Amino acid sequence: MTILAIETSCDDTAAAVLIDGSVRSNIISSQAIHDLYGGIVPELASREHMRLIAQIVDTAISKAGVDLAAVDAIAVTHGPGLAGSLLVGSQYAKGLALALKIPVYPVHHIEAHLYSGYLEEPDLAYPSVSLVVSGGHTSIFRVDSPDSFTVLGSTTDDAAGEAFDKIAKMLGLGYPGGPAIDRHAAAGNRDAFAFPRGRIGEDSFDFSFSGLKTALRREVDRLTDTGEPLPINDLCASAQAAIVDVLVSKTMRAAAASAVPAVTISGGVSANTELRTRMADQCAVRGLTFVAPRMQYCVDNAAMIASVAAMRIASGAAAPSIHFSIEPKAIRTR
């Protein structure tokens, strides 16, 4: 079974080829143009997808060493994400499917992320707890099987990645903020500032990061008033610690409450050095298997989209009508 997958939910144009469960290519083109604006500009994102998508798909097919005619099915992200971006990918996938007379499977972007641990480690046991943490989403799931999962908690305001981006903007570190904060934090003192850990003491598995942003803004204003240079490294280390403490604490409590043997993390923020280290350490202490997918499977990518489609096909699920709609705000809870 050869599956071509397309992912265009935000600002990465991606395509991948999966053959009999093996990733043969996984091409990702990130749109650097948004760096000029300090965040994603939706109209520019959709225009860049239109410019790049045919090229990226051709590259994925070529690198996989197959002919387009050999593709048995197409998978594509249909939500959530930016409406214009989703339209480019889904319409391209539909057109290609019609031309090749093959089925097309719409895939939920967050569902693909939460199964990324199984893409990395196909023999990973069920059930597991999965932390999906990115610029647009921060949620914890209990994953019971290839087609069954439950949302345990989500962010009530900003996603962790959004908090990183906004903090980096306050500190003049540019966009995207997560990698810059991670680099500066490595040379800073995580205990230099006592920033709040939103909702860390609550029984709920929900998250909140808005209070951290406010506290950091006040601290930056206070320090600026002194006329001294901002201690960027310490501010980054302390802010990063506040975010990671909450993510790790909530995930460990969810794993204990669900009595699962394994924990996975995915999404762009799962590339954060401290998060990966702390989560691995805490899982080791508790005797839990921990999977953090390789970087190319953490960011938005098409291999994870293909993997979910492959699971559906293996289960005997029929492809839906080609007239499916995009779902920019879709939140799946099954």
C-alpha positions in Angstrom: 0.0 0.0 0.0 1.5 3.3 -1.1 0.1 6.5 0.5 0.8 10.0 -0.5 0.1 12.5 2.2 -0.2 16.3 2.2 -0.1 18.7 5.2 -0.8 22.4 4.8 -2.6 23.3 8.1 -0.5 26.4 8.9 2.8 27.7 7.4 4.6 24.5 6.5 4.1 22.9 3.1 4.7 19.2 3.5 4.3 16.0 1.6 5.3 12.4 2.4 5.1 8.9 1.0 4.4 5.9 3.1 4.9 2.4 1.6 3.6 -0.6 3.6 4.0 1.4 6.8 7.5 2.6 6.1 8.2 6.3 5.6 10.0 6.6 2.2 10.0 10.4 2.1 9.0 13.3 4.4 9.5 16.7 2.8 8.8 19.9 4.7 9.2 23.5 3.5 8.9 26.1 6.1 7.8 29.6 5.1 10.5 32.0 6.3 8.5 35.0 5.0 6.5 35.2 8.3 9.7 36.0 10.3 9.4 39.5 8.9 6.0 40.0 10.7 6.6 38.3 14.0 3.9 35.7 13.4 1.9 33.9 10.8 0.1 36.0 8.2 -2.7 33.8 6.9 -3.0 35.3 3.5 0.7 35.0 2.9 0.6 31.4 4.2 -2.0 30.3 1.7 -0.2 32.0 -1.2 3.0 30.3 -0.3 1.2 26.9 -0.2 -0.2 27.6 -3.7 3.3 28.4 -5.0 5.0 25.4 -3.4 2.6 22.5 -3.1 3.2 20.9 -6.6 6.9 21.1 -6.2 6.9 19.6 -2.7 4.6 16.7 -3.8 6.8 16.0 -6.8 9.9 16.0 -4.5 8.3 13.6 -2.1 7.3 11.2 -4.9 10.8 11.4 -6.4 12.6 10.9 -3.2 10.4 7.9 -2.4 11.5 6.3 -5.7 8.0 5.7 -7.0 5.8 6.9 -9.8 2.7 8.9 -9.1 0.7 6.2 -10.8 1.8 3.8 -8.1 0.0 5.7 -5.3 -3.0 3.8 -3.9 -4.5 6.5 -1.7 -4.0 10.1 -0.7 -4.2 11.5 2.8 -4.6 15.2 3.6 -5.0 17.4 6.6 -8.6 18.9 6.7 -8.4 20.6 10.1 -7.8 22.3 12.4 -5.7 25.1 11.0 -5.8 28.2 8.8 -8.8 28.1 6.5 -6.9 29.3 3.4 -4.0 26.9 4.0 -6.3 23.9 4.6 -8.1 24.7 1.3 -5.0 24.7 -0.7 -3.9 21.3 0.5 -7.4 19.6 0.5 -8.3 20.9 -3.0 -4.9 19.8 -4.4 -5.4 16.4 -2.8 -8.9 16.1 -4.2 -7.9 17.1 -7.7 -5.0 14.6 -7.7 -7.3 11.8 -6.3 -9.8 12.4 -9.1 -7.1 12.4 -11.7 -5.6 9.1 -10.4 -9.0 7.6 -9.6 -8.0 6.7 -6.0 -9.5 7.5 -2.6 -8.6 10.5 -0.5 -8.6 10.3 3.4 -9.1 13.6 5.4 -7.0 13.5 8.5 -7.3 15.5 11.7 -4.0 17.4 12.4 -4.0 16.9 16.2 -5.0 13.2 15.8 -1.9 12.8 13.6 0.3 14.5 16.2 -1.0 12.3 19.1 -0.2 9.1 17.2 3.3 10.4 16.2 4.8 8.3 19.1 3.4 5.2 17.3 4.9 6.4 14.0 8.3 6.6 15.8 7.8 3.3 17.8 5.2 1.1 16.0 5.4 -1.5 18.8 4.7 1.0 21.6 2.1 -0.4 23.9 -1.5 0.8 24.4 -2.9 2.6 26.3 -0.6 5.7 26.5 -0.9 9.3 27.5 0.1 11.8 24.8 1.0 15.4 25.3 0.4 17.4 22.1 2.1 20.8 22.5 2.6 23.3 19.8 2.0 27.0 18.8 -1.7 26.5 18.4 -2.5 23.5 20.7 -1.7 22.2 24.1 -3.7 19.1 25.1 -3.3 15.8 27.0 -4.9 12.6 25.5 -5.4 9.1 26.7 -4.8 6.9 23.6 -6.4 3.5 23.9 -6.0 2.0 20.4 -5.3 3.1 16.8 -8.9 4.4 16.6 -9.8 5.4 20.1 -8.6 8.3 22.2 -10.0 10.8 24.8 -9.1 14.4 25.6 -8.0 14.6 29.3 -7.2 18.3 29.3 -6.5 21.3 27.1 -5.3 24.9 27.4 -7.9 27.4 28.6 -6.1 30.3 26.9 -2.7 30.4 25.1 -1.0 27.3 23.9 2.5 26.7 25.2 4.1 27.5 21.9 2.1 30.7 21.6 3.3 31.7 25.1 6.9 31.1 24.0 6.4 33.2 20.9 4.8 36.1 22.8 7.5 36.0 25.5 10.2 36.0 22.9 8.6 39.1 21.3 8.6 40.9 24.6 12.3 40.2 24.9 13.1 41.1 21.3 14.2 37.6 20.3 12.2 37.4 17.1 10.0 34.7 15.6 9.5 31.8 16.2 10.2 32.2 19.9 10.6 28.7 21.2 14.0 27.9 19.7 15.4 31.3 20.7 14.2 30.9 24.3 15.6 27.4 24.4 19.0 28.6 23.3 19.2 31.5 25.8 17.8 29.4 28.6 20.7 27.0 28.3 23.0 29.8 29.6 20.5 31.1 32.3 19.4 30.4 35.8 15.9 28.9 35.9 15.5 30.0 39.5 16.4 33.7 38.9 12.7 34.7 38.7 9.7 33.1 40.4 7.2 33.1 37.6 3.7 31.6 38.2 2.9 28.0 37.3 -0.6 28.3 36.0 -3.1 25.7 37.3 -0.3 23.4 38.4 -1.9 22.6 41.7 -5.4 21.9 40.4 -6.9 18.4 39.9 -7.8 19.4 36.3 -5.5 18.5 33.5 -6.2 21.8 31.8 -3.5 24.4 31.2 -3.2 28.2 31.5 -0.2 30.3 30.4 -1.7 33.8 30.2 -0.6 34.6 33.8 3.0 33.8 33.0 3.0 36.3 30.1 1.6 39.0 32.3 4.1 38.3 35.1 7.0 38.4 32.6 5.7 41.7 31.1 5.7 43.3 34.5 9.1 42.0 35.3 10.5 43.4 32.0 8.9 46.8 32.7 10.4 46.8 36.2 13.8 45.9 35.0 13.7 48.4 32.1 12.9 51.2 34.6 16.2 50.5 36.4 18.1 51.3 33.2 20.1 48.1 33.4 20.4 45.6 30.5 17.8 42.9 30.6 19.1 39.6 31.9 17.8 37.8 28.8 19.3 34.4 29.6 17.8 34.3 33.1 14.4 35.6 32.0 14.3 32.9 29.3 15.4 30.1 31.7 12.9 31.1 34.3 10.0 31.4 31.8 10.9 28.2 30.1 11.0 26.4 33.5 7.6 27.7 34.4 6.1 26.3 31.2 7.9 23.0 31.4 7.1 22.5 35.0 3.4 22.7 34.2 3.6 20.5 31.1 5.6 17.7 32.9 3.5 17.9 36.1 0.1 17.6 34.4 1.3 14.8 32.0 2.7 12.7 34.9 -0.5 13.1 36.9 -2.5 12.2 33.8 -0.3 9.1 33.3 -0.8 8.1 36.9 -4.6 8.7 36.9 -4.9 6.7 33.6 -2.6 3.9 34.8 -0.8 3.7 31.4 2.6 2.2 30.7 3.8 4.8 28.2 3.9 8.5 27.6 4.6 10.3 24.3 5.0 14.0 23.4 4.6 15.6 20.0 4.1 19.0 18.3 6.6 21.7 17.7 7.2 22.5 21.4 8.2 18.9 22.0 11.5 19.8 20.4 12.3 21.9 23.5 15.4 20.6 25.2 14.3 21.0 28.8 10.9 19.5 28.1 12.3 16.3 26.5 14.9 15.9 29.3 12.6 16.5 32.2 9.8 14.3 30.7 12.3 11.5 30.1 13.6 11.8 33.6 10.2 11.7 35.2 9.1 8.8 33.1 12.2 6.8 34.1 11.5 7.5 37.8 8.0 6.1 37.4 9.0 3.1 35.2 7.1 4.5 32.2 8.1 4.0 28.6 8.8 7.5 27.0 8.8 8.3 23.3 9.7 11.7 21.9 9.6 11.4 18.1 12.6 12.6 16.1 12.4 16.3 15.2 11.0 15.8 11.7 8.0 14.1 13.3 7.5 16.7 16.0 6.9 19.7 13.7 4.0 19.8 11.3 4.7 17.0 8.8 2.9 14.8 6.3 4.4 11.5 7.5 2.1 11.6 10.5 -0.9 12.3 8.3 0.0 9.3 6.1 0.4 7.1 9.2 -3.1 7.8 10.5 -4.6 7.1 7.0 -2.6 3.8 7.0 -4.1 2.8 10.3 -7.6 3.5 9.0 -7.1 1.5 5.8 -5.6 -1.4 7.8 -8.8 -1.4 10.0 -10.9 -1.7 6.9 -12.4 1.8 7.1 -13.8 3.1 3.8 -12.7 6.4 2.4 -15.3 9.1 2.9 -16.9 11.1 0.1 -14.4 13.3 -1.8 -16.7 16.2 -1.1 -15.6 16.4 2.6 -15.1 20.0 4.0 -12.2 21.5 5.8 -12.7 22.1 9.5 -10.5 25.0 10.6 -11.7 24.9 14.2 -12.3 21.2 14.6 -11.6 19.7 18.0 -11.8 16.0 18.1 -12.5 14.3 21.4 -13.3 10.6 20.6 
